[in-house]
Amino acid sequence: MALYCDDHGNPVCEAETEKPAAEISWVPQSNSTPRADSHSNGTVTVLSRFAAHSSDGKNPTCIVSHTTLNEAKSIDCSSYRTARFHQCVISLACLLASFFLLAVLHLCIFCDARKERNS
């Protein structure tokens, strides 16, 4: 069983078991539909992404049920989302600063060229 945060900061639960496929559920309840992939070695990998409208401030818990495995794990991806938000804000600030610098540079060149024409 593996529980991790995807690139968008959403919890993902994955379980690989022998057939039959494991069942994955979430607490609080999720709107996700698990995806199962069968392999030639007789195992099945089930993957489920937590997709709830609101987690009410609770860390989602993934519950994996199978004849050979019963396990539950919780995860908090909120710090990942906060970090991604800060990255976006910093990137936007750098982009705006670059545009401002280019505008000032362009203005300086324009003013210099104008002075040379007038003298």
PASEBA-1860 file (N, C-alpha, C; in nm, 3 decimals):
! residues 119
1> MALYCDDH> 0.084/-0.118/0.000/0.000/0.000/0.000/0.088/0.124/0.000 ~ 0.051/0.222/-0.083/0.124/0.348/-0.088/0.023/0.462/-0.084 ~ 0.057/0.565/-0.008/-0.027/0.684/0.003/0.064/0.805/-0.016 ~ 0.030/0.892/-0.113/0.116/1.006/-0.143/0.032/1.120/-0.200 ~ 0.095/1.238/-0.215/0.030/1.355/-0.273/0.072/1.366/-0.419 ~ -0.027/1.386/-0.509/0.006/1.399/-0.651/0.058/1.540/-0.681 ~ 0.081/1.570/-0.809/0.137/1.699/-0.850/0.046/1.818/-0.818 ~ -0.081/1.791/-0.793/-0.177/1.897/-0.761/-0.207/1.905/-0.612
9> GNPVCEAE> -0.136/1.826/-0.532/-0.157/1.828/-0.388/-0.277/1.748/-0.342 ~ -0.321/1.651/-0.424/-0.434/1.566/-0.387/-0.384/1.429/-0.340 ~ -0.443/1.375/-0.235/-0.401/1.242/-0.188/-0.432/1.133/-0.291 ~ -0.337/1.040/-0.304/-0.352/0.925/-0.394/-0.319/0.800/-0.314 ~ -0.407/0.702/-0.324/-0.387/0.574/-0.254/-0.371/0.465/-0.359 ~ -0.272/0.379/-0.339/-0.242/0.274/-0.435/-0.217/0.144/-0.361 ~ -0.276/0.035/-0.412/-0.257/-0.095/-0.349/-0.236/-0.200/-0.458 ~ -0.133/-0.283/-0.440/-0.108/-0.393/-0.533/-0.126/-0.523/-0.457
17> TEKPAAEI> -0.217/-0.605/-0.505/-0.247/-0.733/-0.440/-0.264/-0.841/-0.546 ~ -0.271/-0.965/-0.498/-0.308/-1.075/-0.588/-0.458/-1.065/-0.614 ~ -0.503/-1.125/-0.726/-0.647/-1.122/-0.756/-0.722/-1.191/-0.643 ~ -0.836/-1.142/-0.605/-0.912/-1.031/-0.659/-0.852/-0.897/-0.618 ~ -0.895/-0.791/-0.687/-0.843/-0.657/-0.661/-0.883/-0.610/-0.521 ~ -0.798/-0.531/-0.461/-0.829/-0.472/-0.331/-0.937/-0.365/-0.349 ~ -1.007/-0.338/-0.241/-1.106/-0.231/-0.241/-1.047/-0.112/-0.165 ~ -1.061/0.008/-0.222/-1.011/0.129/-0.158/-1.128/0.221/-0.126
25> SWVPQSNS> -1.129/0.268/-0.003/-1.230/0.366/0.037/-1.160/0.477/0.115 ~ -1.230/0.589/0.133/-1.174/0.706/0.198/-1.262/0.753/0.313 ~ -1.197/0.808/0.415/-1.267/0.877/0.524/-1.200/1.013/0.537 ~ -1.272/1.125/0.519/-1.414/1.131/0.484/-1.437/1.075/0.344 ~ -1.562/1.052/0.312/-1.598/0.989/0.185/-1.549/1.072/0.068 ~ -1.506/1.002/-0.037/-1.452/1.065/-0.157/-1.543/1.040/-0.275 ~ -1.540/1.131/-0.372/-1.616/1.115/-0.495/-1.536/1.042/-0.603 ~ -1.424/0.984/-0.567/-1.336/0.922/-0.667/-1.382/0.781/-0.703
33> TPRADSHS> -1.342/0.740/-0.822/-1.368/0.604/-0.869/-1.233/0.535/-0.884 ~ -1.208/0.429/-0.807/-1.078/0.360/-0.817/-1.057/0.300/-0.956 ~ -0.932/0.298/-1.000/-0.895/0.238/-1.127/-0.810/0.114/-1.099 ~ -0.845/0.002/-1.162/-0.772/-0.123/-1.141/-0.701/-0.164/-1.270 ~ -0.574/-0.203/-1.256/-0.495/-0.253/-1.369/-0.445/-0.392/-1.336 ~ -0.482/-0.490/-1.421/-0.436/-0.628/-1.401/-0.301/-0.647/-1.469 ~ -0.215/-0.728/-1.405/-0.081/-0.754/-1.457/-0.068/-0.903/-1.491 ~ 0.026/-0.934/-1.579/0.044/-1.073/-1.625/0.090/-1.167/-1.514
41> NGTVTVLS> 0.145/-1.113/-1.405/0.192/-1.199/-1.296/0.081/-1.233/-1.196 ~ -0.044/-1.196/-1.229/-0.156/-1.231/-1.143/-0.189/-1.127/-1.037 ~ -0.118/-1.014/-1.039/-0.147/-0.910/-0.941/-0.236/-0.802/-1.005 ~ -0.297/-0.725/-0.919/-0.382/-0.614/-0.962/-0.342/-0.490/-0.884 ~ -0.321/-0.379/-0.954/-0.292/-0.252/-0.889/-0.417/-0.166/-0.894 ~ -0.461/-0.121/-0.777/-0.577/-0.033/-0.768/-0.528/0.104/-0.724 ~ -0.574/0.209/-0.795/-0.533/0.344/-0.766/-0.658/0.431/-0.746 ~ -0.658/0.509/-0.641/-0.771/0.598/-0.612/-0.720/0.734/-0.570
49> RFAAHSSD> -0.774/0.839/-0.632/-0.740/0.977/-0.596/-0.852/1.034/-0.510 ~ -0.815/1.094/-0.397/-0.914/1.154/-0.308/-0.976/1.274/-0.378 ~ -1.107/1.274/-0.392/-1.177/1.382/-0.462/-1.304/1.418/-0.388 ~ -1.290/1.488/-0.279/-1.406/1.532/-0.202/-1.418/1.683/-0.214 ~ -1.540/1.734/-0.204/-1.561/1.878/-0.211/-1.496/1.949/-0.093 ~ -1.501/1.887/0.022/-1.443/1.947/0.143/-1.402/1.835/0.236 ~ -1.285/1.851/0.298/-1.241/1.749/0.394/-1.268/1.795/0.537 ~ -1.337/1.907/0.554/-1.372/1.959/0.686/-1.251/1.971/0.778
57> GKNPTCIV> -1.136/2.003/0.720/-1.015/2.021/0.800/-0.951/1.892/0.847 ~ -1.001/1.778/0.804/-0.944/1.650/0.846/-0.850/1.598/0.739 ~ -0.750/1.522/0.784/-0.661/1.456/0.690/-0.734/1.334/0.635 ~ -0.739/1.318/0.502/-0.806/1.200/0.446/-0.734/1.071/0.487 ~ -0.813/0.969/0.511/-0.760/0.837/0.544/-0.799/0.740/0.434 ~ -0.700/0.670/0.381/-0.723/0.568/0.279/-0.736/0.433/0.350 ~ -0.841/0.360/0.316/-0.863/0.227/0.375/-0.858/0.124/0.263 ~ -0.764/0.030/0.274/-0.748/-0.077/0.174/-0.797/-0.207/0.236
65> SHTTLNEA> -0.890/-0.272/0.167/-0.945/-0.400/0.214/-0.920/-0.509/0.111 ~ -0.867/-0.620/0.159/-0.839/-0.735/0.072/-0.827/-0.857/0.163 ~ -0.840/-0.976/0.105/-0.830/-1.098/0.187/-0.693/-1.112/0.253 ~ -0.589/-1.053/0.189/-0.454/-1.064/0.245/-0.405/-0.935/0.309 ~ -0.486/-0.829/0.304/-0.439/-0.699/0.351/-0.556/-0.614/0.398 ~ -0.547/-0.562/0.517/-0.640/-0.461/0.567/-0.555/-0.354/0.633 ~ -0.552/-0.238/0.572/-0.463/-0.133/0.620/-0.529/0.003/0.600 ~ -0.496/0.097/0.687/-0.545/0.234/0.676/-0.430/0.330/0.703
73> KSIDCSSY> -0.422/0.435/0.621/-0.319/0.538/0.638/-0.381/0.674/0.612 ~ -0.330/0.775/0.685/-0.376/0.913/0.666/-0.263/0.997/0.608 ~ -0.302/1.106/0.539/-0.202/1.194/0.481/-0.254/1.338/0.482 ~ -0.162/1.433/0.494/-0.195/1.575/0.490/-0.120/1.638/0.373 ~ -0.193/1.673/0.268/-0.132/1.734/0.150/-0.144/1.886/0.153 ~ -0.198/1.944/0.260/-0.219/2.088/0.264/-0.088/2.165/0.258 ~ 0.018/2.116/0.320/0.146/2.186/0.314/0.201/2.186/0.172 ~ 0.172/2.082/0.096/0.213/2.075/-0.045/0.142/2.185/-0.124
81> RTARFHQC> 0.011/2.201/-0.101/-0.066/2.303/-0.172/-0.014/2.442/-0.137 ~ 0.018/2.465/-0.010/0.070/2.595/0.034/0.204/2.623/-0.034 ~ 0.290/2.523/-0.041/0.420/2.540/-0.107/0.402/2.571/-0.255 ~ 0.310/2.503/-0.321/0.284/2.528/-0.464/0.231/2.670/-0.484 ~ 0.144/2.716/-0.393/0.090/2.850/-0.401/0.203/2.953/-0.390 ~ 0.293/2.931/-0.293/0.406/3.023/-0.277/0.496/3.024/-0.400 ~ 0.516/2.908/-0.462/0.595/2.901/-0.584/0.530/2.985/-0.695 ~ 0.399/2.975/-0.706/0.327/3.051/-0.809/0.338/3.201/-0.783
89> VISLACLL> 0.323/3.243/-0.658/0.331/3.384/-0.624/0.472/3.437/-0.654 ~ 0.574/3.363/-0.617/0.712/3.405/-0.643/0.739/3.412/-0.793 ~ 0.691/3.315/-0.869/0.710/3.316/-1.014/0.642/3.436/-1.077 ~ 0.521/3.464/-1.034/0.447/3.579/-1.086/0.519/3.710/-1.052 ~ 0.568/3.721/-0.930/0.642/3.841/-0.889/0.768/3.860/-0.974 ~ 0.840/3.752/-1.000/0.961/3.760/-1.084/0.926/3.802/-1.226 ~ 0.816/3.748/-1.278/0.773/3.784/-1.414/0.736/3.932/-1.421 ~ 0.661/3.981/-1.323/0.623/4.123/-1.321/0.746/4.212/-1.305
97> ASFFLLAV> 0.840/4.173/-1.222/0.964/4.251/-1.204/1.043/4.255/-1.336 ~ 1.045/4.145/-1.409/1.115/4.142/-1.538/1.050/4.238/-1.637 ~ 0.916/4.235/-1.643/0.846/4.327/-1.733/0.874/4.472/-1.695 ~ 0.873/4.502/-1.566/0.900/4.638/-1.519/1.041/4.681/-1.558 ~ 1.138/4.593/-1.538/1.277/4.623/-1.572/1.292/4.647/-1.722 ~ 1.227/4.565/-1.803/1.232/4.585/-1.948/1.167/4.717/-1.988 ~ 1.058/4.754/-1.923/0.991/4.880/-1.954/1.081/4.998/-1.919 ~ 1.146/4.993/-1.804/1.237/5.101/-1.763/1.355/5.108/-1.859
105> LHLCIFCD> 1.411/4.995/-1.895/1.523/4.991/-1.989/1.482/5.048/-2.124 ~ 1.365/5.010/-2.171/1.315/5.061/-2.298/1.296/5.213/-2.291 ~ 1.243/5.262/-2.182/1.221/5.405/-2.162/1.354/5.480/-2.160 ~ 1.454/5.426/-2.094/1.587/5.489/-2.089/1.649/5.497/-2.228 ~ 1.638/5.391/-2.304/1.694/5.389/-2.440/1.619/5.490/-2.526 ~ 1.487/5.492/-2.515/1.405/5.587/-2.591/1.442/5.731/-2.557 ~ 1.459/5.763/-2.427/1.494/5.898/-2.385/1.635/5.935/-2.433 ~ 1.727/5.841/-2.428/1.865/5.865/-2.475/1.865/5.895/-2.624
113> ARKERNS> 1.791/5.818/-2.701/1.784/5.838/-2.847/1.722/5.973/-2.877 ~ 1.625/6.015/-2.802/1.557/6.142/-2.822/1.653/6.259/-2.792 ~ 1.732/6.244/-2.685/1.830/6.349/-2.650/1.933/6.366/-2.760 ~ 1.978/6.254/-2.818/2.079/6.260/-2.922/2.024/6.329/-3.047 ~ 1.896/6.304/-3.079/1.836/6.368/-3.195/1.820/6.519/-3.175 ~ 1.792/6.559/-3.054/1.770/6.701/-3.026/1.901/6.779/-3.012 ~ 2.012/6.714/-2.992/2.137/6.789/-2.971/2.215/6.805/-3.098
END
